[in-house]
Amino acid sequence: MGIVEKLRVGMSRQEVLAVLGSPDDVGGTSRKYREPSIFKYGEIELHFERGKDGRLLRAYTEDGQGVGTVLLA
């Protein structure tokens, strides 16, 4: 079973971490938003709402040409 099949829109960061474990990288933080809005697992990015209680919005990836594909929204 792949990463995307284990996810659903609206999951919390904690739910995603419980299913997938720690991400390879995170991003989207700032002084205002301390919680990351992006988790990266290999080539797949998971985008969350900003804020402490942000929920999963989409799973996204790009090919070698920079063309993006939404895997889950």
NORBEL-V770524 format. One record per residue. RES is the residue in one letter. PSI is psi as a letter, one per 20 degrees, with the letter a starting at -180 (NA if undefined). Layout:
RES_PSI, RES_PSI
//
This chain:
M_p, G_r, I_g, V_h, E_i, K_i, L_r, R_q, V_p, G_i, M_q, S_r, R_g, Q_h, E_g, V_g, L_h, A_h, V_g, L_i, G_a, S_p, P_r, D_h, D_q, V_r, G_r, G_j, T_q, S_a, R_h, K_g, Y_n, R_h, E_p, P_q, S_i, I_p, F_p, K_p, Y_o, G_c, E_i, I_p, E_p, L_p, H_p, F_q, E_q, R_q, G_r, K_h, D_k, G_q, R_q, L_p, L_g, R_q, A_p, Y_q, T_r, E_q, D_a, G_i, Q_j, G_j, V_p, G_q, T_p, V_p, L_h, L_p, A_NA
//
